Amino acid sequence: MILKGTKFQIKVWNFLKTINRGTVLTYSDVARGINKPRAVRAVANAIGKNPYAPKIPCHRVIRSDGSLGGYSGKGGIKTKKKLLKLEGILL
């Protein structure tokens, strides 16, 4: 799959593909994972613009307070909850 987006978005989306099924990370974890630990808001914005959900699993990223945050895929937050539940994650 050829990703279309900014260089930064593509870097974030490629990192999301490394998050294993049944695992969640925070937006801060993702920022650190791409070696941009101070870019948490930019990471959240890139994740929010992910047009490839759920194939690129942005549903596996949550807020640092444990809440779900948003979901750019079809069905919004309701779908995010459903996808996480299917992976055995109950928040």
N, CA, C and O atoms as a CHARMM CRD file, in Angstrom:
* protein
*
  364
    1    1 MET  N      0.84100  -1.17100   0.00000 PROA 1      0.00000
    2    1 MET  CA     0.00000   0.00000   0.00000 PROA 1      0.00000
    3    1 MET  C      0.89200   1.24300   0.00000 PROA 1      0.00000
    4    1 MET  O      1.80000   1.36300   0.82300 PROA 1      0.00000
    5    2 ILE  N      0.63200   2.14800  -0.91200 PROA 2      0.00000
    6    2 ILE  CA     1.36300   3.40400  -0.97300 PROA 2      0.00000
    7    2 ILE  C      0.56900   4.43700  -0.18800 PROA 2      0.00000
    8    2 ILE  O     -0.57400   4.74400  -0.52400 PROA 2      0.00000
    9    3 LEU  N      1.18700   4.97000   0.86300 PROA 3      0.00000
   10    3 LEU  CA     0.51200   5.94100   1.71800 PROA 3      0.00000
   11    3 LEU  C      0.63900   7.33500   1.12500 PROA 3      0.00000
   12    3 LEU  O      1.69500   7.72100   0.62300 PROA 3      0.00000
   13    4 LYS  N     -0.46200   8.08700   1.19200 PROA 4      0.00000
   14    4 LYS  CA    -0.45700   9.46100   0.70600 PROA 4      0.00000
   15    4 LYS  C     -0.74700  10.38600   1.87400 PROA 4      0.00000
   16    4 LYS  O     -1.80000  10.30400   2.50700 PROA 4      0.00000
   17    5 GLY  N      0.20100  11.26000   2.14700 PROA 5      0.00000
   18    5 GLY  CA     0.09600  12.22500   3.23100 PROA 5      0.00000
   19    5 GLY  C      1.40700  12.97800   3.31500 PROA 5      0.00000
   20    5 GLY  O      2.27100  12.83400   2.45000 PROA 5      0.00000
   21    6 THR  N      1.55600  13.78700   4.36200 PROA 6      0.00000
   22    6 THR  CA     2.82100  14.48800   4.54500 PROA 6      0.00000
   23    6 THR  C      3.87800  13.49000   5.00700 PROA 6      0.00000
   24    6 THR  O      3.56000  12.37500   5.42000 PROA 6      0.00000
   25    7 LYS  N      5.12500  13.90300   4.93100 PROA 7      0.00000
   26    7 LYS  CA     6.22900  13.05500   5.37400 PROA 7      0.00000
   27    7 LYS  C      6.03200  12.67100   6.84600 PROA 7      0.00000
   28    7 LYS  O      6.25300  11.52100   7.22600 PROA 7      0.00000
   29    8 PHE  N      5.61900  13.63300   7.66400 PROA 8      0.00000
   30    8 PHE  CA     5.40300  13.38000   9.09200 PROA 8      0.00000
   31    8 PHE  C      4.24200  12.40200   9.30100 PROA 8      0.00000
   32    8 PHE  O      4.36600  11.45300  10.07600 PROA 8      0.00000
   33    9 GLN  N      3.11800  12.62400   8.61900 PROA 9      0.00000
   34    9 GLN  CA     1.96700  11.71800   8.73700 PROA 9      0.00000
   35    9 GLN  C      2.35900  10.29700   8.37000 PROA 9      0.00000
   36    9 GLN  O      2.00400   9.35300   9.07500 PROA 9      0.00000
   37   10 ILE  N      3.07200  10.13900   7.29400 PROA 10     0.00000
   38   10 ILE  CA     3.47800   8.80600   6.84500 PROA 10     0.00000
   39   10 ILE  C      4.38300   8.14300   7.87900 PROA 10     0.00000
   40   10 ILE  O      4.28500   6.93800   8.11300 PROA 10     0.00000
   41   11 LYS  N      5.25800   8.92500   8.49400 PROA 11     0.00000
   42   11 LYS  CA     6.12700   8.38600   9.54500 PROA 11     0.00000
   43   11 LYS  C      5.28500   7.87900  10.71400 PROA 11     0.00000
   44   11 LYS  O      5.53300   6.79400  11.24000 PROA 11     0.00000
   45   12 VAL  N      4.29200   8.66400  11.11400 PROA 12     0.00000
   46   12 VAL  CA     3.39700   8.26200  12.20700 PROA 12     0.00000
   47   12 VAL  C      2.60200   7.02700  11.81300 PROA 12     0.00000
   48   12 VAL  O      2.53700   6.06700  12.58000 PROA 12     0.00000
   49   13 TRP  N      1.99900   7.03600  10.63600 PROA 13     0.00000
   50   13 TRP  CA     1.17100   5.91400  10.19700 PROA 13     0.00000
   51   13 TRP  C      1.98700   4.63100  10.07100 PROA 13     0.00000
   52   13 TRP  O      1.49400   3.55300  10.40500 PROA 13     0.00000
   53   14 ASN  N      3.21600   4.73200   9.59800 PROA 14     0.00000
   54   14 ASN  CA     4.07300   3.54100   9.52100 PROA 14     0.00000
   55   14 ASN  C      4.37700   3.00200  10.91600 PROA 14     0.00000
   56   14 ASN  O      4.43500   1.78900  11.11800 PROA 14     0.00000
   57   15 PHE  N      4.57000   3.89700  11.87000 PROA 15     0.00000
   58   15 PHE  CA     4.79300   3.44200  13.24400 PROA 15     0.00000
   59   15 PHE  C      3.55500   2.72200  13.78200 PROA 15     0.00000
   60   15 PHE  O      3.67800   1.70600  14.46700 PROA 15     0.00000
   61   16 LEU  N      2.37300   3.24000  13.47800 PROA 16     0.00000
   62   16 LEU  CA     1.13700   2.61500  13.96200 PROA 16     0.00000
   63   16 LEU  C      1.03300   1.17000  13.50200 PROA 16     0.00000
   64   16 LEU  O      0.48600   0.33000  14.21700 PROA 16     0.00000
   65   17 LYS  N      1.54900   0.87300  12.32000 PROA 17     0.00000
   66   17 LYS  CA     1.49800  -0.49200  11.79600 PROA 17     0.00000
   67   17 LYS  C      2.32300  -1.46200  12.63600 PROA 17     0.00000
   68   17 LYS  O      2.14900  -2.67600  12.52300 PROA 17     0.00000
   69   18 THR  N      3.22100  -0.94200  13.48100 PROA 18     0.00000
   70   18 THR  CA     4.06300  -1.80700  14.31600 PROA 18     0.00000
   71   18 THR  C      3.40400  -2.15200  15.65400 PROA 18     0.00000
   72   18 THR  O      3.92400  -2.97700  16.40400 PROA 18     0.00000
   73   19 ILE  N      2.26900  -1.52900  15.95500 PROA 19     0.00000
   74   19 ILE  CA     1.59200  -1.79500  17.23300 PROA 19     0.00000
   75   19 ILE  C      0.85300  -3.12400  17.10400 PROA 19     0.00000
   76   19 ILE  O     -0.03500  -3.27600  16.26500 PROA 19     0.00000
   77   20 ASN  N      1.22400  -4.05800  17.92600 PROA 20     0.00000
   78   20 ASN  CA     0.63700  -5.39200  17.85500 PROA 20     0.00000
   79   20 ASN  C     -0.82400  -5.41300  18.26300 PROA 20     0.00000
   80   20 ASN  O     -1.27100  -4.63100  19.10200 PROA 20     0.00000
   81   21 ARG  N     -1.54200  -6.31700  17.65500 PROA 21     0.00000
   82   21 ARG  CA    -2.94300  -6.56100  17.99100 PROA 21     0.00000
   83   21 ARG  C     -3.03400  -6.84800  19.49400 PROA 21     0.00000
   84   21 ARG  O     -2.20900  -7.57800  20.04300 PROA 21     0.00000
   85   22 GLY  N     -4.04500  -6.26700  20.15300 PROA 22     0.00000
   86   22 GLY  CA    -4.23700  -6.48400  21.58200 PROA 22     0.00000
   87   22 GLY  C     -3.38000  -5.59000  22.45800 PROA 22     0.00000
   88   22 GLY  O     -3.33500  -5.76200  23.67600 PROA 22     0.00000
   89   23 THR  N     -2.70100  -4.63600  21.84100 PROA 23     0.00000
   90   23 THR  CA    -1.82700  -3.70600  22.55800 PROA 23     0.00000
   91   23 THR  C     -2.29800  -2.28500  22.32200 PROA 23     0.00000
   92   23 THR  O     -2.74400  -1.94900  21.22500 PROA 23     0.00000
   93   24 VAL  N     -2.20200  -1.45300  23.33900 PROA 24     0.00000
   94   24 VAL  CA    -2.47100  -0.02600  23.15100 PROA 24     0.00000
   95   24 VAL  C     -1.25000   0.77300  23.57300 PROA 24     0.00000
   96   24 VAL  O     -0.52000   0.38800  24.48600 PROA 24     0.00000
   97   25 LEU  N     -1.04300   1.87700  22.90200 PROA 25     0.00000
   98   25 LEU  CA    -0.01400   2.84600  23.23900 PROA 25     0.00000
   99   25 LEU  C     -0.67600   4.20300  23.39200 PROA 25     0.00000
  100   25 LEU  O     -1.79900   4.40600  22.93100 PROA 25     0.00000
  101   26 THR  N      0.01000   5.12200  24.03100 PROA 26     0.00000
  102   26 THR  CA    -0.50800   6.48400  24.13600 PROA 26     0.00000
  103   26 THR  C      0.06000   7.32900  22.99100 PROA 26     0.00000
  104   26 THR  O      0.99400   6.92600  22.29800 PROA 26     0.00000
  105   27 TYR  N     -0.52900   8.50000  22.81700 PROA 27     0.00000
  106   27 TYR  CA    -0.01000   9.43400  21.81800 PROA 27     0.00000
  107   27 TYR  C      1.44400   9.78600  22.14900 PROA 27     0.00000
  108   27 TYR  O      2.26300   9.94700  21.24500 PROA 27     0.00000
  109   28 SER  N      1.76500   9.90500  23.43200 PROA 28     0.00000
  110   28 SER  CA     3.14000  10.17900  23.85700 PROA 28     0.00000
  111   28 SER  C      4.07200   9.02800  23.48300 PROA 28     0.00000
  112   28 SER  O      5.20000   9.25200  23.04400 PROA 28     0.00000
  113   29 ASP  N      3.59600   7.79700  23.65900 PROA 29     0.00000
  114   29 ASP  CA     4.39200   6.62800  23.27100 PROA 29     0.00000
  115   29 ASP  C      4.73000   6.67700  21.78000 PROA 29     0.00000
  116   29 ASP  O      5.85700   6.39300  21.37400 PROA 29     0.00000
  117   30 VAL  N      3.74200   7.04000  20.98500 PROA 30     0.00000
  118   30 VAL  CA     3.95500   7.10900  19.53800 PROA 30     0.00000
  119   30 VAL  C      4.96500   8.20900  19.21700 PROA 30     0.00000
  120   30 VAL  O      5.85700   8.01500  18.39000 PROA 30     0.00000
  121   31 ALA  N      4.82500   9.36200  19.86900 PROA 31     0.00000
  122   31 ALA  CA     5.76100  10.46600  19.63700 PROA 31     0.00000
  123   31 ALA  C      7.19500  10.02800  19.96200 PROA 31     0.00000
  124   31 ALA  O      8.12500  10.31800  19.20900 PROA 31     0.00000
  125   32 ARG  N      7.36000   9.33500  21.07900 PROA 32     0.00000
  126   32 ARG  CA     8.68900   8.83100  21.43700 PROA 32     0.00000
  127   32 ARG  C      9.15100   7.76900  20.42700 PROA 32     0.00000
  128   32 ARG  O     10.33200   7.69500  20.08800 PROA 32     0.00000
  129   33 GLY  N      8.21900   6.96400  19.96000 PROA 33     0.00000
  130   33 GLY  CA     8.53500   5.89300  19.01700 PROA 33     0.00000
  131   33 GLY  C      9.04900   6.38700  17.67900 PROA 33     0.00000
  132   33 GLY  O      9.79100   5.68400  16.99200 PROA 33     0.00000
  133   34 ILE  N      8.65600   7.59500  17.30900 PROA 34     0.00000
  134   34 ILE  CA     9.16100   8.16800  16.04700 PROA 34     0.00000
  135   34 ILE  C     10.28600   9.17700  16.31700 PROA 34     0.00000
  136   34 ILE  O     10.66900   9.95000  15.43900 PROA 34     0.00000
  137   35 ASN  N     10.80400   9.15300  17.54700 PROA 35     0.00000
  138   35 ASN  CA    11.90800  10.03700  17.94900 PROA 35     0.00000
  139   35 ASN  C     11.55400  11.51300  17.89600 PROA 35     0.00000
  140   35 ASN  O     12.39400  12.35500  17.58100 PROA 35     0.00000
  141   36 LYS  N     10.30200  11.81700  18.20800 PROA 36     0.00000
  142   36 LYS  CA     9.82800  13.19800  18.29400 PROA 36     0.00000
  143   36 LYS  C      9.03200  13.35900  19.59700 PROA 36     0.00000
  144   36 LYS  O      7.83900  13.65900  19.55500 PROA 36     0.00000
  145   37 PRO  N      9.68200  13.16100  20.75500 PROA 37     0.00000
  146   37 PRO  CA     8.95500  13.11300  22.02400 PROA 37     0.00000
  147   37 PRO  C      8.17100  14.37100  22.38400 PROA 37     0.00000
  148   37 PRO  O      7.25700  14.30700  23.20500 PROA 37     0.00000
  149   38 ARG  N      8.50500  15.49600  21.79600 PROA 38     0.00000
  150   38 ARG  CA     7.78400  16.73500  22.10300 PROA 38     0.00000
  151   38 ARG  C      6.65800  17.01700  21.10000 PROA 38     0.00000
  152   38 ARG  O      5.98200  18.04100  21.20100 PROA 38     0.00000
  153   39 ALA  N      6.46000  16.13000  20.15200 PROA 39     0.00000
  154   39 ALA  CA     5.47800  16.34600  19.08000 PROA 39     0.00000
  155   39 ALA  C      4.17500  15.59600  19.32200 PROA 39     0.00000
  156   39 ALA  O      3.56500  15.09200  18.37900 PROA 39     0.00000
  157   40 VAL  N      3.74700  15.51800  20.57400 PROA 40     0.00000
  158   40 VAL  CA     2.54600  14.73800  20.90600 PROA 40     0.00000
  159   40 VAL  C      1.31500  15.26700  20.18300 PROA 40     0.00000
  160   40 VAL  O      0.53600  14.48400  19.63900 PROA 40     0.00000
  161   41 ARG  N      1.13000  16.57500  20.16900 PROA 41     0.00000
  162   41 ARG  CA    -0.04500  17.14500  19.47200 PROA 41     0.00000
  163   41 ARG  C      0.01000  16.88500  17.96800 PROA 41     0.00000
  164   41 ARG  O     -1.00500  16.56900  17.34700 PROA 41     0.00000
  165   42 ALA  N      1.18900  17.01900  17.39600 PROA 42     0.00000
  166   42 ALA  CA     1.34100  16.75800  15.95900 PROA 42     0.00000
  167   42 ALA  C      1.05200  15.29300  15.65000 PROA 42     0.00000
  168   42 ALA  O      0.43500  14.97300  14.63300 PROA 42     0.00000
  169   43 VAL  N      1.50300  14.40800  16.53500 PROA 43     0.00000
  170   43 VAL  CA     1.21600  12.97400  16.37600 PROA 43     0.00000
  171   43 VAL  C     -0.29400  12.74900  16.43200 PROA 43     0.00000
  172   43 VAL  O     -0.84900  12.03600  15.59700 PROA 43     0.00000
  173   44 ALA  N     -0.95200  13.35300  17.41100 PROA 44     0.00000
  174   44 ALA  CA    -2.41200  13.20000  17.53700 PROA 44     0.00000
  175   44 ALA  C     -3.11500  13.71500  16.28500 PROA 44     0.00000
  176   44 ALA  O     -4.06900  13.09800  15.81200 PROA 44     0.00000
  177   45 ASN  N     -2.65700  14.82800  15.75300 PROA 45     0.00000
  178   45 ASN  CA    -3.26200  15.36700  14.52600 PROA 45     0.00000
  179   45 ASN  C     -3.04800  14.42700  13.34800 PROA 45     0.00000
  180   45 ASN  O     -3.96400  14.20600  12.55600 PROA 45     0.00000
  181   46 ALA  N     -1.85100  13.87400  13.22700 PROA 46     0.00000
  182   46 ALA  CA    -1.56700  12.93100  12.13100 PROA 46     0.00000
  183   46 ALA  C     -2.43700  11.69000  12.26300 PROA 46     0.00000
  184   46 ALA  O     -2.97200  11.19300  11.27100 PROA 46     0.00000
  185   47 ILE  N     -2.57900  11.19000  13.48600 PROA 47     0.00000
  186   47 ILE  CA    -3.41700  10.01300  13.70900 PROA 47     0.00000
  187   47 ILE  C     -4.87200  10.33400  13.37500 PROA 47     0.00000
  188   47 ILE  O     -5.57800   9.50900  12.79500 PROA 47     0.00000
  189   48 GLY  N     -5.31200  11.52400  13.74200 PROA 48     0.00000
  190   48 GLY  CA    -6.68500  11.94900  13.45200 PROA 48     0.00000
  191   48 GLY  C     -6.97700  12.08800  11.97500 PROA 48     0.00000
  192   48 GLY  O     -8.13800  12.08500  11.56500 PROA 48     0.00000
  193   49 LYS  N     -5.93600  12.20900  11.17300 PROA 49     0.00000
  194   49 LYS  CA    -6.11200  12.35200   9.72200 PROA 49     0.00000
  195   49 LYS  C     -5.83200  11.04700   8.97900 PROA 49     0.00000
  196   49 LYS  O     -5.73300  11.04000   7.75200 PROA 49     0.00000
  197   50 ASN  N     -5.70500   9.95900   9.70900 PROA 50     0.00000
  198   50 ASN  CA    -5.41800   8.65200   9.10100 PROA 50     0.00000
  199   50 ASN  C     -6.59500   8.19500   8.23600 PROA 50     0.00000
  200   50 ASN  O     -7.64600   7.83300   8.76500 PROA 50     0.00000
  201   51 PRO  N     -6.42700   8.20900   6.90400 PROA 51     0.00000
  202   51 PRO  CA    -7.51700   7.77700   6.02500 PROA 51     0.00000
  203   51 PRO  C     -7.53900   6.25800   5.80900 PROA 51     0.00000
  204   51 PRO  O     -8.38200   5.74400   5.07500 PROA 51     0.00000
  205   52 TYR  N     -6.61700   5.55400   6.44500 PROA 52     0.00000
  206   52 TYR  CA    -6.45300   4.12400   6.20300 PROA 52     0.00000
  207   52 TYR  C     -6.95300   3.25200   7.35900 PROA 52     0.00000
  208   52 TYR  O     -6.65200   2.06000   7.41600 PROA 52     0.00000
  209   53 ALA  N     -7.70700   3.84200   8.26700 PROA 53     0.00000
  210   53 ALA  CA    -8.22900   3.08100   9.41400 PROA 53     0.00000
  211   53 ALA  C     -9.28400   2.08700   8.92500 PROA 53     0.00000
  212   53 ALA  O    -10.03800   2.41400   8.00900 PROA 53     0.00000
  213   54 PRO  N     -9.36200   0.90700   9.49300 PROA 54     0.00000
  214   54 PRO  CA    -8.55300   0.32500  10.55400 PROA 54     0.00000
  215   54 PRO  C     -7.33000  -0.44100  10.05300 PROA 54     0.00000
  216   54 PRO  O     -6.61300  -1.04600  10.85100 PROA 54     0.00000
  217   55 LYS  N     -7.07900  -0.42300   8.72300 PROA 55     0.00000
  218   55 LYS  CA    -5.91800  -1.14100   8.18500 PROA 55     0.00000
  219   55 LYS  C     -4.62200  -0.64800   8.84100 PROA 55     0.00000
  220   55 LYS  O     -3.75100  -1.44300   9.19200 PROA 55     0.00000
  221   56 ILE  N     -4.51300   0.66600   8.99900 PROA 56     0.00000
  222   56 ILE  CA    -3.44300   1.23100   9.82700 PROA 56     0.00000
  223   56 ILE  C     -4.11200   1.49300  11.16700 PROA 56     0.00000
  224   56 ILE  O     -4.96000   2.37800  11.27700 PROA 56     0.00000
  225   57 PRO  N     -3.73300   0.72400  12.19500 PROA 57     0.00000
  226   57 PRO  CA    -4.51300   0.62500  13.43400 PROA 57     0.00000
  227   57 PRO  C     -4.39100   1.79800  14.40600 PROA 57     0.00000
  228   57 PRO  O     -3.80300   1.67200  15.48100 PROA 57     0.00000
  229   58 CYS  N     -4.95400   2.93900  14.01300 PROA 58     0.00000
  230   58 CYS  CA    -4.93800   4.08700  14.91700 PROA 58     0.00000
  231   58 CYS  C     -5.84600   3.85700  16.12900 PROA 58     0.00000
  232   58 CYS  O     -5.75100   4.58300  17.11900 PROA 58     0.00000
  233   59 HSD  N     -6.72200   2.85600  16.05600 PROA 59     0.00000
  234   59 HSD  CA    -7.59100   2.55700  17.19500 PROA 59     0.00000
  235   59 HSD  C     -6.79800   2.04700  18.39500 PROA 59     0.00000
  236   59 HSD  O     -7.32500   1.99600  19.50600 PROA 59     0.00000
  237   60 ARG  N     -5.54400   1.67200  18.18500 PROA 60     0.00000
  238   60 ARG  CA    -4.70500   1.15300  19.26900 PROA 60     0.00000
  239   60 ARG  C     -3.96200   2.25900  20.02100 PROA 60     0.00000
  240   60 ARG  O     -3.09600   1.97800  20.85000 PROA 60     0.00000
  241   61 VAL  N     -4.30000   3.50600  19.73100 PROA 61     0.00000
  242   61 VAL  CA    -3.66400   4.63800  20.41200 PROA 61     0.00000
  243   61 VAL  C     -4.71100   5.34200  21.27600 PROA 61     0.00000
  244   61 VAL  O     -5.78800   5.71200  20.80800 PROA 61     0.00000
  245   62 ILE  N     -4.36000   5.51500  22.54400 PROA 62     0.00000
  246   62 ILE  CA    -5.26900   6.14800  23.50100 PROA 62     0.00000
  247   62 ILE  C     -4.56700   7.31600  24.19000 PROA 62     0.00000
  248   62 ILE  O     -3.36200   7.51900  24.03800 PROA 62     0.00000
  249   63 ARG  N     -5.34600   8.07300  24.94600 PROA 63     0.00000
  250   63 ARG  CA    -4.78700   9.19100  25.71000 PROA 63     0.00000
  251   63 ARG  C     -4.01700   8.67500  26.91800 PROA 63     0.00000
  252   63 ARG  O     -4.24300   7.55800  27.38300 PROA 63     0.00000
  253   64 SER  N     -3.11900   9.48900  27.41100 PROA 64     0.00000
  254   64 SER  CA    -2.29000   9.08300  28.55900 PROA 64     0.00000
  255   64 SER  C     -3.10500   8.91400  29.83600 PROA 64     0.00000
  256   64 SER  O     -2.65500   8.24800  30.76900 PROA 64     0.00000
  257   65 ASP  N     -4.30000   9.50900  29.89200 PROA 65     0.00000
  258   65 ASP  CA    -5.15500   9.33000  31.07600 PROA 65     0.00000
  259   65 ASP  C     -5.99200   8.05200  30.99200 PROA 65     0.00000
  260   65 ASP  O     -6.80400   7.77700  31.87500 PROA 65     0.00000
  261   66 GLY  N     -5.78900   7.27600  29.92700 PROA 66     0.00000
  262   66 GLY  CA    -6.50200   6.01200  29.76100 PROA 66     0.00000
  263   66 GLY  C     -7.80600   6.13500  28.99400 PROA 66     0.00000
  264   66 GLY  O     -8.43700   5.12300  28.68700 PROA 66     0.00000
  265   67 SER  N     -8.22400   7.36200  28.67500 PROA 67     0.00000
  266   67 SER  CA    -9.45300   7.51500  27.88800 PROA 67     0.00000
  267   67 SER  C     -9.13800   7.25400  26.41300 PROA 67     0.00000
  268   67 SER  O     -7.97700   7.24900  26.00300 PROA 67     0.00000
  269   68 LEU  N    -10.17200   7.04400  25.64400 PROA 68     0.00000
  270   68 LEU  CA    -9.99200   6.59000  24.27100 PROA 68     0.00000
  271   68 LEU  C     -9.46000   7.62800  23.29900 PROA 68     0.00000
  272   68 LEU  O     -8.74200   7.27100  22.36600 PROA 68     0.00000
  273   69 GLY  N     -9.78300   8.88100  23.48100 PROA 69     0.00000
  274   69 GLY  CA    -9.43000   9.87500  22.47300 PROA 69     0.00000
  275   69 GLY  C    -10.39600   9.73900  21.31100 PROA 69     0.00000
  276   69 GLY  O    -11.50600   9.23900  21.48900 PROA 69     0.00000
  277   70 GLY  N     -9.99900  10.17100  20.13200 PROA 70     0.00000
  278   70 GLY  CA   -10.88100  10.10700  18.98000 PROA 70     0.00000
  279   70 GLY  C    -10.59400   8.91200  18.09200 PROA 70     0.00000
  280   70 GLY  O     -9.72900   8.08500  18.38200 PROA 70     0.00000
  281   71 TYR  N    -11.35000   8.84200  16.99200 PROA 71     0.00000
  282   71 TYR  CA   -11.13300   7.79400  16.00000 PROA 71     0.00000
  283   71 TYR  C    -11.57000   8.32200  14.65000 PROA 71     0.00000
  284   71 TYR  O    -12.71600   8.73800  14.48200 PROA 71     0.00000
  285   72 SER  N    -10.65300   8.30700  13.68000 PROA 72     0.00000
  286   72 SER  CA   -10.93200   8.87600  12.36400 PROA 72     0.00000
  287   72 SER  C    -11.67200   7.92700  11.43600 PROA 72     0.00000
  288   72 SER  O    -12.16800   8.34200  10.38900 PROA 72     0.00000
  289   73 GLY  N    -11.74800   6.67700  11.80500 PROA 73     0.00000
  290   73 GLY  CA   -12.41000   5.69400  10.95200 PROA 73     0.00000
  291   73 GLY  C    -13.92100   5.80700  10.98000 PROA 73     0.00000
  292   73 GLY  O    -14.49800   6.53700  11.78600 PROA 73     0.00000
  293   74 LYS  N    -14.53500   5.07500  10.09200 PROA 74     0.00000
  294   74 LYS  CA   -15.98900   5.05100   9.98600 PROA 74     0.00000
  295   74 LYS  C    -16.60900   4.62900  11.32200 PROA 74     0.00000
  296   74 LYS  O    -16.18300   3.63900  11.91700 PROA 74     0.00000
  297   75 GLY  N    -17.59400   5.36300  11.78400 PROA 75     0.00000
  298   75 GLY  CA   -18.28200   5.02400  13.01800 PROA 75     0.00000
  299   75 GLY  C    -17.70400   5.70100  14.24800 PROA 75     0.00000
  300   75 GLY  O    -18.27100   5.59800  15.33500 PROA 75     0.00000
  301   76 GLY  N    -16.57500   6.39700  14.08900 PROA 76     0.00000
  302   76 GLY  CA   -15.99500   7.15800  15.17900 PROA 76     0.00000
  303   76 GLY  C    -15.64300   6.32900  16.40000 PROA 76     0.00000
  304   76 GLY  O    -15.23300   5.17300  16.29100 PROA 76     0.00000
  305   77 ILE  N    -15.80800   6.93600  17.55800 PROA 77     0.00000
  306   77 ILE  CA   -15.38700   6.34500  18.82900 PROA 77     0.00000
  307   77 ILE  C    -16.09200   5.02500  19.12400 PROA 77     0.00000
  308   77 ILE  O    -15.52700   4.14700  19.77700 PROA 77     0.00000
  309   78 LYS  N    -17.31900   4.88700  18.64600 PROA 78     0.00000
  310   78 LYS  CA   -18.06700   3.63600  18.84800 PROA 78     0.00000
  311   78 LYS  C    -17.33500   2.46800  18.17200 PROA 78     0.00000
  312   78 LYS  O    -17.23700   1.37500  18.72900 PROA 78     0.00000
  313   79 THR  N    -16.83300   2.72100  16.98300 PROA 79     0.00000
  314   79 THR  CA   -16.08200   1.69700  16.25800 PROA 79     0.00000
  315   79 THR  C    -14.74800   1.41400  16.94500 PROA 79     0.00000
  316   79 THR  O    -14.30900   0.26600  17.00700 PROA 79     0.00000
  317   80 LYS  N    -14.10200   2.46700  17.46100 PROA 80     0.00000
  318   80 LYS  CA   -12.83000   2.28600  18.16300 PROA 80     0.00000
  319   80 LYS  C    -13.02600   1.34600  19.35500 PROA 80     0.00000
  320   80 LYS  O    -12.23500   0.42500  19.56100 PROA 80     0.00000
  321   81 LYS  N    -14.07000   1.57700  20.12900 PROA 81     0.00000
  322   81 LYS  CA   -14.36500   0.70500  21.27800 PROA 81     0.00000
  323   81 LYS  C    -14.58600  -0.73000  20.82000 PROA 81     0.00000
  324   81 LYS  O    -14.08500  -1.66800  21.44100 PROA 81     0.00000
  325   82 LYS  N    -15.33000  -0.89900  19.74400 PROA 82     0.00000
  326   82 LYS  CA   -15.63500  -2.23000  19.22000 PROA 82     0.00000
  327   82 LYS  C    -14.36100  -2.95000  18.75600 PROA 82     0.00000
  328   82 LYS  O    -14.16900  -4.13000  19.05100 PROA 82     0.00000
  329   83 LEU  N    -13.49300  -2.23400  18.03100 PROA 83     0.00000
  330   83 LEU  CA   -12.25200  -2.83500  17.55000 PROA 83     0.00000
  331   83 LEU  C    -11.34900  -3.24500  18.70700 PROA 83     0.00000
  332   83 LEU  O    -10.76200  -4.32600  18.68500 PROA 83     0.00000
  333   84 LEU  N    -11.23700  -2.38900  19.71100 PROA 84     0.00000
  334   84 LEU  CA   -10.41400  -2.72400  20.87100 PROA 84     0.00000
  335   84 LEU  C    -10.97800  -3.92100  21.62100 PROA 84     0.00000
  336   84 LEU  O    -10.23100  -4.78900  22.07300 PROA 84     0.00000
  337   85 LYS  N    -12.30000  -3.96500  21.75000 PROA 85     0.00000
  338   85 LYS  CA   -12.94500  -5.09300  22.43600 PROA 85     0.00000
  339   85 LYS  C    -12.66900  -6.40000  21.68400 PROA 85     0.00000
  340   85 LYS  O    -12.40100  -7.43200  22.30100 PROA 85     0.00000
  341   86 LEU  N    -12.73500  -6.35000  20.36000 PROA 86     0.00000
  342   86 LEU  CA   -12.44200  -7.53300  19.54700 PROA 86     0.00000
  343   86 LEU  C    -11.01100  -8.01700  19.75700 PROA 86     0.00000
  344   86 LEU  O    -10.72100  -9.20200  19.58700 PROA 86     0.00000
  345   87 GLU  N    -10.11600  -7.10000  20.12600 PROA 87     0.00000
  346   87 GLU  CA    -8.71800  -7.45600  20.37700 PROA 87     0.00000
  347   87 GLU  C     -8.47200  -7.78900  21.84900 PROA 87     0.00000
  348   87 GLU  O     -7.33500  -8.02600  22.25600 PROA 87     0.00000
  349   88 GLY  N     -9.54100  -7.80400  22.64000 PROA 88     0.00000
  350   88 GLY  CA    -9.40800  -8.17500  24.05300 PROA 88     0.00000
  351   88 GLY  C     -9.04400  -7.02900  24.97300 PROA 88     0.00000
  352   88 GLY  O     -8.63200  -7.25400  26.11100 PROA 88     0.00000
  353   89 ILE  N     -9.18900  -5.81200  24.50000 PROA 89     0.00000
  354   89 ILE  CA    -8.85900  -4.64200  25.32200 PROA 89     0.00000
  355   89 ILE  C    -10.16300  -3.98200  25.76800 PROA 89     0.00000
  356   89 ILE  O    -10.97300  -3.55000  24.94800 PROA 89     0.00000
  357   90 LEU  N    -10.33900  -3.91700  27.06200 PROA 90     0.00000
  358   90 LEU  CA   -11.53100  -3.29200  27.63500 PROA 90     0.00000
  359   90 LEU  C    -11.11100  -2.06400  28.42000 PROA 90     0.00000
  360   90 LEU  O    -10.40100  -2.17300  29.42000 PROA 90     0.00000
  361   91 LEU  N    -11.54600  -0.89800  27.97200 PROA 91     0.00000
  362   91 LEU  CA   -11.20600   0.34700  28.66200 PROA 91     0.00000
  363   91 LEU  C    -12.44000   1.00400  29.22400 PROA 91     0.00000
  364   91 LEU  O    -12.34800   2.06600  29.84000 PROA 91     0.00000
